[in-house]
Amino acid sequence: MTKANEDAIPEGDYKYAWTPTSNVPLDDFLSKYKPSMVENDGTKPWIWVEKGGDTRSFTPADEIAVLEESSKILTEITDQIENIKNDPSIPTRSNKKTGAKSKKEVREELQRDARERFEQIARKYNYLCGKWLMFASTEKIDMIWSSLATSLINGPLADTDAFCAKVATTPRDANPNHLHVICLYFPDVYNKDAVTKAMKILLRNHGFNLSGVKSDMYTLLDTNALSILGIDSKHPSGIPSTIWKNKDLMDDKEIQALKDAFFAELKGGKSSIAQSPDKADPNDKKAMDVSAADKPKTKRKQKDIFASDDDDDDDDNDGEQKRRAELMQKKKATAVSKRRIDKDKDSDEDQEKPKRKAARRS
């Protein structure tokens, strides 16, 4: 490969990669090599699990051509974006009367054009591969990674176009808030139906927080590091680092409904990993209604004919408490009435004082 092995499945004796031909069962592999426990010393940055079915067919020469052509476009767009920023003739705000577009609108047009040109290059050289991106904290990564890898080989994700997955190991200098990246690979990330199908499973069967779909071309790196495309969220061109955002594939309500259904089942002690959302029984209304959460049924309290005397004592105590409450209410009423009488008496005395003073003066 002409790029660094960030998106290439390791070959040879790399023990941190599992394939269907491996000598150890997947469960044993996942138990032995946990991302939170494997320290990256520069030689083991990723743990891989491969399902098979990789249909990528580009050659090293194709990869070099992709890098060269896309790099030229990226340089061109980046320069144009910079010129827009410094061009005083392009207003900060659009003007409907004159039809002038704002800097933001002109910039976004260029960025959309760049994305379309990148896709044309990808299709020209069949360089269509890419991945769904996910992130997880060190304290949860082992469970999340194991769930994803198992699903890819023996669960709902096995029925998708996804052919392999990887997770980042732990850096030596990892801080307490370190996040591990997980990548789920597809041979053609421009296939909207394929990535959406996997998205539904990642949400409904795993409850993952998804960070978008990224093309491998956007992270393409020359072996000699002479050229790098490196489109990320901080790139000066402002080109989106993902070709699909979550909202491009599903609306927010549907996304939340799928995740809610997963966590409802999780809370109820059920497993949603075994079945794909697309294969749910259409006659099972509860399974199909992903927005409905399991609600505990309230049990009616019935009189136990075998209740002990202690239970009767409880009833007697309840009656005694009621009587005490009624007595307290009567005492309060009496106290209120007494305060009113005292107040009226004080008022009468106040009225009598001026009369007595007037009588003395006369």
C-alpha positions in Angstrom: 0.0 0.0 0.0 1.2 3.5 -0.7 -0.3 4.9 2.5 0.5 4.3 6.1 -1.4 1.4 7.4 -4.1 3.4 9.1 -6.8 2.0 6.9 -5.1 -1.1 5.7 -5.7 -4.5 7.4 -2.3 -5.6 8.8 -0.7 -8.5 7.0 1.7 -11.1 8.4 2.1 -11.9 12.1 0.3 -8.9 13.6 -1.3 -10.7 16.6 -3.8 -7.9 17.3 -5.9 -8.7 14.2 -8.6 -11.5 14.1 -9.9 -13.1 10.9 -12.2 -16.0 10.2 -9.0 -18.1 9.6 -7.5 -17.3 13.0 -6.6 -20.2 15.3 -8.5 -18.7 18.3 -12.2 -18.1 18.7 -13.4 -14.5 18.5 -14.5 -14.5 22.1 -11.1 -15.6 23.3 -9.4 -13.0 21.1 -11.6 -10.2 22.5 -11.0 -11.3 26.0 -7.2 -11.4 25.6 -6.8 -8.2 23.7 -8.8 -5.4 25.2 -8.3 -1.8 23.9 -8.1 -0.5 27.4 -5.4 -2.9 28.3 -3.2 -2.9 25.1 -0.7 0.0 25.3 0.3 1.5 22.0 4.1 1.7 22.0 4.1 2.7 18.3 3.8 -0.9 17.0 0.2 -1.7 17.9 -2.0 1.3 17.4 -5.1 -0.7 16.4 -7.0 -3.9 17.2 -8.7 -5.3 14.1 -11.5 -7.8 13.5 -12.2 -8.8 9.9 -15.4 -10.4 8.6 -14.3 -10.8 5.1 -16.0 -9.7 1.9 -13.7 -6.8 1.2 -14.5 -5.9 -2.5 -12.0 -3.1 -2.8 -10.1 -3.5 -6.1 -7.9 -0.5 -6.5 -4.2 -0.8 -7.2 -1.2 1.0 -5.7 -1.0 3.0 -8.8 -4.7 4.0 -8.4 -4.0 5.1 -4.9 -1.1 7.3 -6.0 -3.3 8.9 -8.7 -6.1 9.5 -6.2 -3.7 11.2 -3.8 -2.2 13.4 -6.5 -5.4 14.5 -8.1 -7.3 15.1 -4.9 -4.3 17.0 -3.4 -4.4 19.5 -6.3 -8.1 20.1 -5.8 -7.7 20.6 -2.1 -4.8 23.1 -2.6 -6.9 25.0 -5.1 -10.0 25.1 -2.8 -8.0 26.1 0.2 -6.5 29.0 -1.6 -9.9 30.1 -2.9 -11.4 29.9 0.6 -8.6 32.2 1.9 -9.2 34.7 -0.9 -12.8 34.8 -0.1 -12.0 35.7 3.5 -9.8 38.6 2.4 -11.9 39.8 -0.5 -13.6 43.1 0.5 -15.9 42.9 -2.5 -17.7 39.8 -1.1 -20.0 41.0 1.7 -20.2 39.4 5.1 -24.0 39.3 4.7 -26.0 38.5 1.6 -28.1 41.2 0.0 -31.4 40.1 -1.5 -31.8 43.4 -3.5 -28.5 43.2 -5.3 -28.4 39.3 -5.2 -24.9 39.5 -3.6 -24.0 36.3 -1.8 -22.3 36.4 1.6 -18.8 35.1 2.3 -20.4 32.1 4.0 -22.6 31.2 1.0 -19.7 31.6 -1.5 -17.5 29.5 0.7 -20.0 26.7 1.1 -20.6 26.5 -2.6 -16.9 25.9 -3.1 -16.8 23.2 -0.4 -19.8 21.4 -2.0 -18.1 21.6 -5.3 -14.9 20.1 -3.8 -16.9 17.2 -2.3 -18.4 16.4 -5.7 -15.0 16.5 -7.4 -13.6 14.2 -4.7 -16.4 11.7 -5.3 -15.7 11.8 -9.0 -12.1 10.9 -8.4 -13.1 8.2 -6.0 -15.4 6.6 -8.6 -12.8 7.0 -11.4 -10.3 4.9 -9.5 -12.8 2.8 -7.5 -11.4 4.2 -4.3 -14.8 4.3 -2.5 -13.9 2.7 0.8 -14.5 4.4 4.1 -15.9 4.0 7.6 -18.5 4.9 10.2 -16.7 6.7 13.1 -17.5 6.2 16.8 -15.8 7.2 20.0 -15.9 5.8 23.5 -14.2 6.4 26.9 -11.6 4.1 28.3 -13.9 2.8 31.0 -16.5 1.7 28.4 -14.4 0.9 25.4 -13.9 -2.8 26.1 -17.6 -3.6 26.4 -18.5 -1.4 23.3 -15.8 -2.9 21.2 -16.7 -6.4 22.1 -20.3 -5.8 21.3 -19.5 -4.3 17.9 -16.9 -7.0 16.9 -19.3 -9.8 17.9 -22.1 -8.2 15.9 -19.9 -7.9 12.9 -19.1 -11.6 12.9 -22.1 -13.3 14.4 -24.8 -10.7 14.8 -26.9 -8.1 12.9 -23.9 -6.3 11.4 -22.8 -9.5 9.7 -25.8 -9.0 7.3 -24.4 -5.6 6.1 -21.7 -4.5 3.7 -19.3 -3.8 6.6 -16.3 -6.0 6.2 -14.0 -5.1 9.1 -13.6 -3.0 12.2 -10.8 -1.6 14.3 -10.4 0.2 17.6 -7.6 2.3 18.9 -5.5 1.0 21.7 -4.4 3.1 24.7 -1.6 5.6 24.3 1.1 5.6 26.9 0.3 9.2 27.8 -3.5 8.8 27.8 -5.3 11.3 30.0 -8.3 10.4 32.2 -10.7 11.8 29.5 -9.1 9.9 26.6 -11.5 8.7 23.9 -10.9 5.6 21.8 -12.0 5.8 18.1 -13.8 2.9 16.5 -14.0 2.5 12.7 -16.5 0.2 10.9 -15.4 -0.2 7.3 -17.4 -0.4 4.1 -16.2 -0.9 0.5 -18.4 1.9 -0.8 -19.3 4.7 1.6 -21.1 6.6 -1.2 -23.7 3.8 -1.1 -26.3 5.6 1.0 -28.6 2.6 1.5 -25.7 0.5 2.7 -24.4 2.9 5.3 -27.9 3.8 6.5 -28.7 0.1 7.0 -25.7 -0.3 9.2 -26.5 3.0 11.0 -29.9 1.7 12.1 -28.2 -1.4 13.6 -25.6 0.6 15.3 -28.3 2.7 16.9 -31.0 0.1 17.6 -28.9 -2.9 18.5 -26.0 -1.1 20.1 -27.1 2.4 21.2 -23.9 3.9 19.8 -23.2 7.6 19.5 -22.2 8.1 15.8 -19.8 10.7 14.4 -20.5 10.4 10.7 -19.1 8.5 7.7 -15.6 9.4 6.4 -13.9 8.4 3.2 -10.5 6.8 3.4 -9.4 9.2 0.7 -9.8 12.1 3.2 -7.0 10.6 5.4 -4.8 9.3 2.5 -1.1 9.5 3.3 1.9 9.0 1.0 4.3 6.4 2.2 7.2 8.9 2.1 5.0 11.5 3.8 5.6 13.8 0.8 1.9 14.5 0.4 -1.0 14.2 2.7 -4.7 14.9 2.0 -5.6 15.0 5.7 -9.1 16.5 5.6 -10.3 16.8 9.2 -12.5 19.2 11.1 -9.7 21.7 11.5 -8.6 21.8 7.9 -8.2 25.4 6.6 -10.4 24.6 3.6 -13.4 24.1 5.9 -14.5 21.1 3.7 -16.6 18.8 5.9 -14.4 15.9 7.2 -17.3 13.4 6.7 -19.2 12.7 3.6 -22.3 11.7 5.5 -23.5 13.3 8.7 -26.1 11.6 10.9 -28.8 14.1 9.8 -28.0 13.4 6.1 -29.2 9.8 6.6 -31.9 10.0 9.3 -33.8 12.6 11.1 -33.2 13.3 14.8 -36.5 11.9 16.0 -35.9 8.5 14.3 -32.3 8.4 15.6 -33.4 9.0 19.2 -36.3 6.5 18.9 -33.9 3.8 17.9 -31.5 4.5 20.7 -34.4 4.8 23.2 -35.6 1.3 22.2 -32.1 -0.1 22.7 -31.8 1.3 26.2 -35.3 0.3 27.1 -34.5 -3.3 26.3 -31.2 -3.0 28.1 -33.0 -1.8 31.2 -35.4 -4.7 30.9 -32.6 -7.2 30.7 -33.2 -8.1 27.1 -30.6 -8.4 24.3 -31.1 -6.5 21.0 -27.8 -7.6 19.5 -29.2 -10.9 18.1 -31.7 -9.4 15.7 -31.5 -6.7 13.0 -34.2 -4.0 13.0 -34.9 -4.9 9.4 -35.7 -8.5 10.4 -38.1 -7.8 13.2 -41.4 -9.6 13.2 -43.9 -7.3 11.5 -46.7 -8.8 13.6 -44.9 -7.9 16.8 -46.2 -4.3 17.3 -44.0 -3.8 20.4 -40.8 -4.7 18.5 -41.7 -2.6 15.5 -42.6 0.5 17.6 -39.0 1.5 18.5 -40.2 4.6 20.3 -42.2 2.6 22.9 -40.4 1.8 26.2 -41.3 -1.0 28.5 -43.5 0.3 31.3 -43.8 -1.7 34.5 -47.3 -2.8 35.3 -48.8 -1.7 38.6 -49.9 -4.7 40.7 -53.2 -4.4 42.6 -52.9 -4.9 46.3 -55.2 -7.8 47.5 -56.3 -8.8 50.9 -54.3 -11.8 52.0 -56.6 -14.2 53.9 -53.5 -15.8 55.4 -52.2 -12.5 56.8 -50.7 -12.6 60.3 -51.9 -10.7 63.3 -49.1 -8.2 62.6 -51.0 -7.2 59.5 -54.1 -6.6 61.6 -52.1 -4.5 64.0 -51.0 -2.4 61.0 -54.7 -1.8 60.2 -55.3 -0.8 63.8 -52.3 1.5 63.7 -53.7 3.2 60.6 -57.0 3.8 62.4 -55.3 5.2 65.4 -53.3 7.6 63.2 -56.5 8.8 61.6 -58.1 9.4 64.9 -55.1 11.4 66.1 -55.1 13.4 62.9 -58.8 14.3 63.4 -58.1 15.3 67.0 -55.3 17.6 65.9 -57.6 19.2 63.4 -60.1 19.9 66.2 -57.4 21.4 68.4 -56.2 23.6 65.6 -59.7 24.9 64.9 -60.2 25.6 68.7 -56.9 27.5 68.8 -57.8 29.6 65.7 -61.2 30.4 67.3 -59.6 31.5 70.5 -57.1 33.8 68.7 -60.0 35.5 67.0 -61.9 36.1 70.3 -58.7 37.5 71.9 -58.2 39.8 68.9 -61.8 41.1 69.1 -61.3 41.7 72.9 -58.1 43.6 72.3 -59.9 45.7 69.7 -62.7 46.6 72.1 -60.2 47.6 74.8 -58.4 49.9 72.3 -61.7 51.6 71.5 -62.5 52.1 75.3 -59.2 53.9 76.1 -60.0 57.1 74.2 -63.4 57.3 75.8 -61.9 57.1 79.3 -59.3 59.8 78.5 -62.0 62.1 77.2 -64.1 61.7 80.3 -61.2 62.7 82.5 -60.5 65.8 80.6 -64.1 67.0 80.9 
